[in-house]
């Protein structure tokens, strides 16, 4: 059964349990709700939660574990002769999943039946023609073992889906029946329901922590695997980036981090002064009418997709800088450059700085302004010597958010700065960033067994540690500075 339909059935059962629980709670006291410990809604809420939450939890765990277990079972049954020379089991399993998906598609449109599937063997022409009819293209020859593995993979998926349906629906019905049987006049339904909701809230708060831990652990594991294949000294101290998937790669990190910092610096030089001045104007000088029109108009920039900014850099800003700055000065002849990407990225970051800084400046107590004016300070002096120092932690937070956004940007860099990994001070030359190379190393059919692919995880972890260090340093500086105003 489809996961969406199964979820709707579980929710329907939970809603039915809610109604039945209210009726049963009234029935046990002959309709006099005053004899109940809690309101009837709490009894319904308790049954609803006990019906839906365990079922959804089991469904989530099942959906997470089932693909892993099925792939392990199928991979164990694939003989070594089915793996092409120079290939990898990962690529074979990719073909298995494609063929299984193609079989499901053919089953759905009626072009293939179960009886035909049983008699269908690894005939290259027949299989390729049938799969091409549903949009599945195979790059390698399909051996009989791979085709049989695909059929087994699909069968296990169907069996697992049926078992999940039975288990989830059985658990939902069982928990609903158990909860209904426990309803009595003395049952502390309100306490139990609120404790259950509190547990759900705690679990939801732990999801972010667990996700962060999972991301870091996955990066650490794959990075350790990478450094077992490639020297860490060459990665951190080499000045050359030249990946060759056939061997002999130079995977120096320095050119990439230089390009990342250079493009981000140009973007912040554009965004921070403009965004901060916009925030000061909107918070301290603009009237309500101007503010109501200007702030939403500026924040529209944050909603523009980055691919649109990339096209703007490629078609408009890049050629303009090339024709009017780079070529006349003799410093470059390409429309892709650090300056192009930095300018466009800076425009994108303006709302991040201006909107957050505006909110922080407005949060400064009016008493500080009144005290400054009472001492004879002008409005500009009040802004410079009172408001901005008081709002400094929030402003630094806005700048950090913009910096993190700049460091993680990809599309604007791809289309505006190019893909050349080199170290140069010339902002009119093409360079690239860490995020761009992470994407390029993981593009296409890749196997996570070579340094050229695993380097993406090392790049991601290094960039994560670098960004975390900047945030810790900024927090330290802000706290030290704030002590002068407390």
C-alpha positions as CSV (number, residue, x, y, z in Angstrom):
1,X,0.0,0.0,0.0
2,X,1.1,3.5,-0.8
3,X,2.7,5.3,2.2
4,X,0.4,8.3,1.7
5,X,-2.7,6.2,1.7
6,X,-1.5,4.3,4.7
7,X,-0.9,7.5,6.6
8,X,-4.4,8.7,5.8
9,X,-5.9,5.5,7.1
10,X,-3.9,5.8,10.3
11,X,-5.1,9.4,10.7
12,X,-8.7,8.2,10.0
13,X,-8.4,5.5,12.7
14,X,-7.0,8.1,15.1
15,X,-9.9,10.4,14.4
16,X,-12.3,7.5,14.9
17,X,-10.6,6.8,18.2
18,X,-11.1,10.4,19.3
19,X,-14.8,10.2,18.7
20,X,-15.2,6.8,20.4
21,X,-13.1,7.9,23.4
22,X,-15.4,10.9,24.0
23,X,-18.5,8.7,23.8
24,X,-17.0,6.0,26.0
25,X,-16.0,8.6,28.6
26,X,-19.5,9.8,28.8
27,X,-20.9,6.3,28.8
28,X,-18.9,5.2,31.9
29,X,-20.5,8.0,34.0
30,X,-24.0,7.7,32.4
31,X,-23.7,11.0,30.6
32,X,-22.7,13.2,33.6
33,X,-19.4,14.7,32.6
34,X,-18.9,16.3,36.0
35,X,-18.0,12.8,37.4
36,X,-15.0,12.6,35.0
37,X,-11.5,13.5,36.1
38,X,-10.9,15.4,32.9
39,X,-12.9,16.9,30.1
40,X,-14.1,14.6,27.4
41,X,-11.8,16.2,24.9
42,X,-8.7,15.0,26.8
43,X,-9.9,11.4,26.6
44,X,-10.3,11.8,22.9
45,X,-6.9,13.5,22.6
46,X,-5.2,10.7,24.5
47,X,-6.7,7.9,22.3
48,X,-5.9,9.9,19.2
49,X,-2.2,10.2,20.2
50,X,-1.9,6.6,21.3
51,X,-3.4,5.5,18.0
52,X,-1.4,7.7,15.6
53,X,2.0,8.3,17.1
54,X,3.3,4.7,17.7
55,X,2.0,3.8,14.2
56,X,3.8,6.7,12.5
57,X,7.0,6.0,14.6
58,X,7.1,2.4,13.5
59,X,6.4,3.4,9.9
60,X,9.3,5.9,9.9
61,X,11.7,3.3,11.3
62,X,10.5,0.7,8.8
63,X,10.9,3.1,5.9
64,X,14.4,3.9,7.0
65,X,15.6,0.3,7.7
66,X,13.8,-1.6,4.9
67,X,15.9,-0.2,1.9
68,X,19.1,-0.9,3.8
69,X,18.2,-4.5,4.7
70,X,16.9,-5.3,1.2
71,X,20.0,-3.9,-0.5
72,X,22.2,-6.0,1.8
73,X,20.2,-9.1,1.1
74,X,20.3,-8.6,-2.7
75,X,23.9,-7.6,-2.8
76,X,24.9,-10.8,-0.9
77,X,23.2,-12.9,-3.7
78,X,25.0,-11.1,-6.6
79,X,27.9,-13.3,-7.8
80,X,31.3,-11.7,-8.4
81,X,31.1,-12.6,-12.1
82,X,28.2,-10.2,-12.5
83,X,30.4,-7.2,-11.6
84,X,32.1,-5.8,-14.7
85,X,35.8,-5.6,-14.9
86,X,37.0,-2.4,-13.3
87,X,33.4,-1.8,-12.0
88,X,32.0,-1.8,-8.5
89,X,29.1,-3.4,-6.6
90,X,27.6,0.0,-6.0
91,X,27.2,0.6,-9.8
92,X,25.6,-2.9,-10.2
93,X,23.1,-2.1,-7.4
94,X,22.3,1.1,-9.2
95,X,21.4,-0.9,-12.3
96,X,19.3,-3.3,-10.1
97,X,17.3,-0.4,-8.7
98,X,16.8,1.1,-12.2
99,X,15.6,-2.3,-13.6
100,X,13.3,-2.8,-10.6
101,X,11.9,0.7,-11.1
102,X,11.4,0.0,-14.8
103,X,9.5,-3.2,-14.0
104,X,7.2,-1.4,-11.7
105,X,6.5,1.3,-14.3
106,X,5.7,-1.4,-16.9
107,X,3.4,-3.1,-14.4
108,X,1.7,0.2,-13.8
109,X,1.0,0.9,-17.5
110,X,-0.1,-2.6,-18.2
111,X,2.7,-3.4,-20.7
112,X,4.0,-6.2,-18.5
113,X,2.2,-8.8,-16.3
114,X,3.3,-11.0,-13.5
115,X,3.1,-14.1,-15.7
116,X,5.3,-12.4,-18.4
117,X,7.8,-11.3,-15.7
118,X,8.3,-14.8,-14.5
119,X,9.1,-16.0,-18.0
120,X,11.2,-12.9,-18.8
121,X,15.0,-13.5,-18.7
122,X,18.0,-11.4,-19.4
123,X,17.6,-11.1,-23.1
124,X,19.4,-7.9,-23.9
125,X,17.2,-6.7,-26.8
126,X,13.9,-7.4,-25.0
127,X,14.9,-5.9,-21.7
128,X,16.5,-2.7,-23.2
129,X,13.5,-2.2,-25.5
130,X,11.0,-2.6,-22.7
131,X,12.9,-0.4,-20.3
132,X,13.5,2.3,-22.9
133,X,9.7,2.4,-23.4
134,X,9.3,3.7,-19.8
135,X,12.3,6.0,-19.9
136,X,14.9,3.8,-18.3
137,X,18.3,3.7,-20.0
138,X,21.1,1.2,-19.0
139,X,24.7,1.9,-19.7
140,X,26.1,-1.6,-19.2
141,X,25.1,-5.1,-20.3
142,X,22.5,-6.7,-18.2
143,X,23.7,-10.1,-17.0
144,X,21.1,-12.8,-16.0
145,X,22.3,-12.5,-12.4
146,X,21.7,-8.7,-12.3
147,X,18.2,-9.1,-13.8
148,X,17.3,-11.8,-11.4
149,X,18.6,-9.6,-8.6
150,X,16.3,-6.8,-9.8
151,X,13.3,-9.2,-9.7
152,X,14.3,-10.3,-6.2
153,X,14.7,-6.6,-5.2
154,X,11.3,-5.7,-6.4
155,X,9.7,-8.8,-4.7
156,X,11.3,-7.9,-1.4
157,X,10.1,-4.4,-1.7
158,X,6.5,-5.5,-2.3
159,X,6.7,-8.0,0.6
160,X,8.2,-5.4,2.9
161,X,5.5,-2.8,1.9
162,X,2.8,-5.4,2.6
163,X,4.3,-6.4,6.0
164,X,4.6,-2.7,6.9
165,X,1.0,-2.1,6.1
166,X,-0.1,-5.1,8.3
167,X,2.1,-4.1,11.2
168,X,1.3,-0.4,11.2
169,X,-2.5,-0.9,10.9
170,X,-2.4,-3.7,13.5
171,X,-0.5,-1.5,15.9
172,X,-2.9,1.4,15.3
173,X,-5.9,-0.8,15.9
174,X,-4.3,-2.5,18.9
175,X,-3.3,0.8,20.6
176,X,-6.7,2.3,19.9
177,X,-8.5,-0.7,21.5
178,X,-6.1,-0.8,24.5
179,X,-6.6,3.0,25.1
180,X,-10.4,2.7,24.8
181,X,-10.4,-0.2,27.3
182,X,-8.6,1.8,29.9
183,X,-11.0,4.7,29.9
184,X,-12.6,5.2,33.3
185,X,-14.0,8.0,35.4
186,X,-10.8,8.2,37.5
187,X,-8.4,8.1,34.5
188,X,-6.2,11.2,34.6
189,X,-6.6,11.8,30.8
190,X,-5.5,15.4,30.9
191,X,-2.3,14.6,32.7
192,X,-1.5,11.7,30.4
193,X,-2.3,13.7,27.3
194,X,-0.2,16.7,28.3
195,X,2.7,14.4,29.3
196,X,2.5,12.7,25.9
197,X,2.5,16.0,24.1
198,X,5.5,17.2,26.2
199,X,7.3,14.0,25.2
200,X,6.6,14.7,21.6
201,X,7.9,18.3,21.9
202,X,11.1,17.1,23.6
203,X,11.5,14.5,20.8
204,X,11.0,17.2,18.2
205,X,13.6,19.4,19.8
206,X,16.1,16.5,19.8
207,X,15.6,16.0,16.0
208,X,17.7,19.0,15.2
209,X,20.4,17.9,17.6
210,X,20.3,14.3,16.2
211,X,20.4,15.6,12.6
212,X,23.4,17.8,13.3
213,X,25.2,14.9,15.0
214,X,24.3,12.6,12.1
215,X,25.7,15.1,9.5
216,X,28.9,15.6,11.4
217,X,29.4,11.9,12.0
218,X,28.8,11.0,8.4
219,X,31.3,13.7,7.3
220,X,33.8,12.4,9.8
221,X,33.5,8.8,8.7
222,X,33.9,9.6,5.0
223,X,36.6,12.1,5.6
224,X,38.6,9.5,7.6
225,X,38.1,7.1,4.7
226,X,39.4,9.8,2.4
227,X,42.6,10.4,4.4
228,X,43.3,6.7,4.4
229,X,43.5,7.0,0.6
230,X,45.1,10.4,0.2
231,X,47.7,12.1,2.4
232,X,46.2,14.8,4.7
233,X,49.4,16.9,4.3
234,X,48.9,17.2,0.6
235,X,45.2,18.0,1.0
236,X,45.8,20.9,3.4
237,X,49.1,22.3,2.2
238,X,49.2,21.7,-1.6
239,X,48.5,24.7,-3.8
240,X,47.2,22.7,-6.7
241,X,43.7,21.4,-7.4
242,X,43.7,18.9,-10.3
243,X,41.4,15.9,-9.8
244,X,42.0,13.0,-12.2
245,X,39.6,10.1,-11.8
246,X,42.2,7.8,-13.5
247,X,44.7,8.5,-10.8
248,X,47.5,11.0,-10.1
249,X,45.3,13.6,-8.7
250,X,46.3,16.8,-6.9
251,X,43.7,17.6,-4.3
252,X,45.0,20.7,-2.6
253,X,42.4,22.5,-0.5
254,X,44.1,26.0,-0.5
255,X,42.9,27.3,-3.9
256,X,39.3,26.4,-3.1
257,X,39.3,28.1,0.3
258,X,41.0,31.1,-1.1
259,X,38.3,31.5,-3.8
260,X,35.6,30.9,-1.2
261,X,36.9,33.6,1.1
262,X,37.7,36.0,-1.7
263,X,34.2,35.9,-3.3
264,X,32.6,36.0,0.2
265,X,34.7,39.1,1.1
266,X,33.7,41.0,-2.0
267,X,30.0,40.1,-1.4
268,X,30.2,41.3,2.2
269,X,32.0,44.5,1.2
270,X,29.0,45.2,-1.0
271,X,26.2,43.9,1.3
272,X,27.2,45.1,4.8
273,X,27.6,48.9,4.2
274,X,24.6,49.1,2.0
275,X,22.4,46.9,4.2
276,X,23.5,48.6,7.4
277,X,22.8,52.1,6.0
278,X,19.4,50.9,4.8
279,X,18.6,49.6,8.2
280,X,19.6,52.9,9.9
281,X,17.5,54.9,7.5
282,X,14.4,52.7,7.9
283,X,14.7,52.5,11.7
284,X,15.7,56.1,12.5
285,X,14.8,58.5,9.6
286,X,12.1,57.0,7.4
287,X,8.4,57.7,8.0
288,X,5.9,55.0,8.5
289,X,4.6,55.3,4.9
290,X,8.1,55.1,3.4
291,X,9.0,52.2,5.7
292,X,5.9,50.2,4.9
293,X,6.8,50.4,1.2
294,X,10.6,50.2,1.2
295,X,11.1,47.3,3.6
296,X,8.9,44.8,1.7
297,X,10.4,45.9,-1.6
298,X,14.0,45.3,-0.3
299,X,13.0,41.9,1.2
300,X,11.8,40.8,-2.2
301,X,15.5,40.3,-3.1
302,X,15.7,37.5,-0.5
303,X,13.0,35.6,-2.3
304,X,14.6,35.6,-5.8
305,X,16.0,32.1,-6.6
306,X,19.8,32.0,-6.7
307,X,19.7,30.6,-10.3
308,X,18.1,33.9,-11.4
309,X,20.9,35.8,-9.7
310,X,23.3,33.5,-11.5
311,X,21.7,34.3,-14.9
312,X,21.9,38.0,-14.0
313,X,25.6,37.6,-13.3
314,X,26.2,35.6,-16.5
315,X,24.2,37.7,-18.9
316,X,24.4,41.3,-17.5
317,X,27.0,41.9,-14.8
318,X,29.8,39.7,-16.2
319,X,29.8,41.1,-19.7
320,X,29.5,44.7,-18.4
321,X,32.6,44.2,-16.1
322,X,34.5,42.5,-18.9
323,X,33.8,45.3,-21.5
324,X,34.1,48.3,-19.3
325,X,36.6,47.4,-16.6
326,X,38.6,44.2,-17.3
327,X,39.5,44.6,-20.9
328,X,40.2,48.4,-20.9
329,X,42.5,48.0,-17.9
330,X,44.1,44.9,-19.3
331,X,43.5,42.9,-16.1
332,X,41.2,40.2,-17.7
333,X,39.2,39.2,-20.7
334,X,36.6,36.9,-19.2
335,X,33.1,37.7,-18.1
336,X,33.5,35.2,-15.2
337,X,35.4,36.7,-12.3
338,X,35.4,37.1,-8.6
339,X,34.1,40.6,-8.9
340,X,31.1,39.5,-10.9
341,X,30.1,36.8,-8.5
342,X,30.9,39.0,-5.5
343,X,28.8,41.9,-6.7
344,X,25.7,39.8,-7.5
345,X,26.0,37.8,-4.3
346,X,26.3,41.1,-2.4
347,X,23.0,42.3,-3.9
348,X,21.5,39.0,-2.8
349,X,22.8,39.4,0.8
350,X,21.5,43.0,1.3
351,X,18.1,41.9,2.7
352,X,19.8,39.5,5.2
353,X,21.8,42.4,6.6
354,X,19.2,45.2,6.3
355,X,16.2,43.3,7.6
356,X,17.8,41.8,10.7
357,X,19.8,44.9,11.5
358,X,16.6,47.0,11.2
359,X,14.8,44.7,13.7
360,X,17.7,44.9,16.1
361,X,18.0,48.7,16.0
362,X,14.2,49.0,16.6
363,X,14.6,46.8,19.6
364,X,17.0,49.3,21.3
365,X,15.1,50.9,24.2
366,X,13.7,54.3,23.5
367,X,15.0,55.4,26.8
368,X,18.6,55.3,25.5
369,X,17.6,57.7,22.7
370,X,15.8,60.0,25.0
371,X,18.8,60.1,27.4
372,X,21.1,60.9,24.5
373,X,18.9,63.7,23.2
374,X,18.5,65.0,26.8
375,X,22.3,65.4,27.0
376,X,22.3,67.5,23.8
377,X,23.4,64.9,21.3
378,X,22.2,65.2,17.7
379,X,20.4,62.4,16.0
380,X,23.5,61.3,14.0
381,X,25.6,61.3,17.2
382,X,23.0,59.3,19.0
383,X,23.0,56.7,16.2
384,X,26.8,56.5,16.1
385,X,27.5,56.5,19.9
386,X,24.5,55.0,21.5
387,X,22.2,53.0,19.2
388,X,24.8,51.2,17.1
389,X,27.0,50.1,20.1
390,X,23.9,48.9,21.9
391,X,22.7,47.0,18.8
392,X,26.2,45.7,17.9
393,X,25.6,42.0,18.9
394,X,22.6,41.8,16.7
395,X,24.3,43.5,13.8
396,X,27.2,41.2,14.1
397,X,24.8,38.3,14.1
398,X,23.2,39.6,10.9
399,X,26.6,39.9,9.3
400,X,27.5,36.4,10.3
401,X,24.3,35.1,8.8
402,X,25.1,36.9,5.6
403,X,28.7,35.5,5.6
404,X,27.4,32.0,6.2
405,X,25.0,32.4,3.3
406,X,27.8,33.7,1.1
407,X,30.2,30.9,1.9
408,X,27.6,28.3,1.1
409,X,26.4,29.8,-2.2
410,X,26.9,27.7,-5.3
411,X,24.9,28.7,-8.3
412,X,26.0,32.3,-8.5
413,X,29.6,31.2,-8.2
414,X,29.2,28.6,-11.0
415,X,27.7,31.1,-13.4
416,X,29.5,34.2,-12.3
417,X,33.0,33.3,-11.1
418,X,33.7,30.2,-13.2
419,X,35.3,26.9,-12.1
420,X,39.1,27.7,-12.2
421,X,40.8,26.6,-9.0
422,X,43.7,29.0,-8.5
423,X,45.1,31.6,-6.1
424,X,45.3,35.2,-7.3
425,X,44.7,38.7,-6.0
426,X,43.2,39.9,-9.2
427,X,39.4,40.2,-8.7
428,X,38.8,40.2,-12.5
429,X,40.1,36.6,-12.9
430,X,37.9,33.5,-12.8
431,X,38.1,31.4,-9.6
432,X,35.9,28.9,-7.8
433,X,34.8,27.9,-4.3
434,X,34.6,24.8,-2.1
435,X,30.8,24.3,-2.7
436,X,31.2,24.3,-6.4
437,X,33.9,21.6,-6.3
438,X,31.8,19.5,-3.9
439,X,29.0,19.5,-6.5
440,X,31.4,18.8,-9.4
441,X,33.0,15.9,-7.6
442,X,29.6,14.2,-6.8
443,X,28.0,14.8,-10.2
444,X,27.1,11.8,-12.3
445,X,27.4,8.1,-11.4
446,X,30.0,8.0,-8.7
447,X,31.3,5.3,-6.4
448,X,32.4,6.3,-3.0
449,X,35.6,4.4,-3.1
450,X,38.1,6.8,-4.8
451,X,39.8,9.8,-3.4
452,X,38.4,12.0,-6.2
453,X,34.9,11.3,-4.9
454,X,35.6,11.1,-1.1
455,X,37.4,14.5,-1.2
456,X,33.9,16.1,-1.4
457,X,33.3,15.0,2.2
458,X,36.7,16.3,3.3
459,X,35.9,19.6,1.7
460,X,32.5,19.7,3.4
461,X,33.9,18.9,6.8
462,X,36.8,21.4,6.5
463,X,34.4,24.1,5.5
464,X,32.1,23.2,8.4
465,X,34.9,23.5,10.9
466,X,36.1,26.7,9.3
467,X,32.6,28.3,9.5
468,X,32.1,27.1,13.1
469,X,35.5,28.6,14.1
470,X,34.5,32.0,12.6
471,X,31.2,31.9,14.5
472,X,32.9,31.0,17.8
473,X,35.4,33.8,17.3
474,X,32.6,36.3,16.5
475,X,30.6,35.3,19.6
476,X,33.7,35.7,21.7
477,X,34.3,39.2,20.4
478,X,30.7,40.3,20.7
479,X,30.5,39.1,24.3
480,X,33.7,40.8,25.2
481,X,32.4,44.1,23.6
482,X,29.0,43.9,25.2
483,X,30.4,44.0,28.7
484,X,31.3,47.6,28.3
485,X,27.6,48.5,27.9
486,X,26.0,46.4,30.7
